[in-house]
């Protein structure tokens, strides 16, 4: 079982993918840098959780 993402994480992830869908890849480190550019997060952990969710959604949509 994985961790459950909050509605805030899901909402931000969905919005980022809608606005910048062509820029995100399956690479977590690259997505982490992009998330840092596009939004201002309160902490590194929040940024990493959002980047992980973006990476996961990117992988799911390509399959």
C-alpha positions as CSV (number, residue, x, y, z in Angstrom):
1,X,0.0,0.0,0.0
2,X,1.2,3.5,-0.8
3,X,0.7,6.7,0.9
4,X,-2.6,8.6,0.5
5,X,-2.2,12.0,-1.1
6,X,-4.2,14.9,0.2
7,X,-6.6,16.8,-2.0
8,X,-4.2,19.7,-2.0
9,X,-1.5,17.6,-3.6
10,X,-3.9,16.1,-6.1
11,X,-5.2,19.5,-7.0
12,X,-1.8,21.1,-7.5
13,X,-0.6,18.1,-9.5
14,X,-3.6,18.2,-11.8
15,X,-3.2,21.9,-12.4
16,X,0.5,21.6,-13.1
17,X,0.0,18.8,-15.6
18,X,-2.8,20.8,-17.4
19,X,-0.6,24.0,-17.6
20,X,2.8,22.4,-18.4
21,X,1.9,18.9,-19.7
22,X,4.7,18.7,-22.3
23,X,7.5,19.6,-19.9
24,X,7.2,16.9,-17.3
25,X,8.9,13.5,-17.8
26,X,9.2,10.2,-16.1
27,X,12.4,11.4,-14.3
28,X,11.7,12.5,-10.7
29,X,14.8,14.7,-10.3
30,X,13.9,16.7,-13.4
31,X,10.3,17.0,-12.3
32,X,11.5,18.2,-8.9
33,X,13.4,21.1,-10.6
34,X,10.4,21.9,-12.8
35,X,8.0,22.0,-9.8
36,X,10.4,24.3,-8.0
37,X,10.3,26.7,-11.0
38,X,6.6,26.7,-11.5
39,X,5.3,27.0,-7.9
40,X,6.6,28.2,-4.6
41,X,6.3,25.5,-1.9
42,X,6.5,25.8,1.8
43,X,9.0,23.0,2.3
44,X,11.2,20.6,0.4
45,X,9.1,17.7,1.5
46,X,6.0,19.2,0.0
47,X,7.8,19.9,-3.3
48,X,9.1,16.3,-3.4
49,X,5.6,14.9,-2.8
50,X,4.2,17.0,-5.6
51,X,7.0,16.0,-7.9
52,X,6.5,12.4,-7.1
53,X,2.8,12.7,-7.8
54,X,3.5,14.4,-11.1
55,X,6.0,11.6,-12.0
56,X,3.5,8.9,-11.2
57,X,0.7,10.6,-13.2
58,X,3.1,11.1,-16.1
59,X,4.0,7.4,-16.1
60,X,0.3,6.3,-15.8
61,X,-0.8,8.5,-18.8
62,X,2.0,7.1,-21.1
63,X,1.0,3.5,-20.5
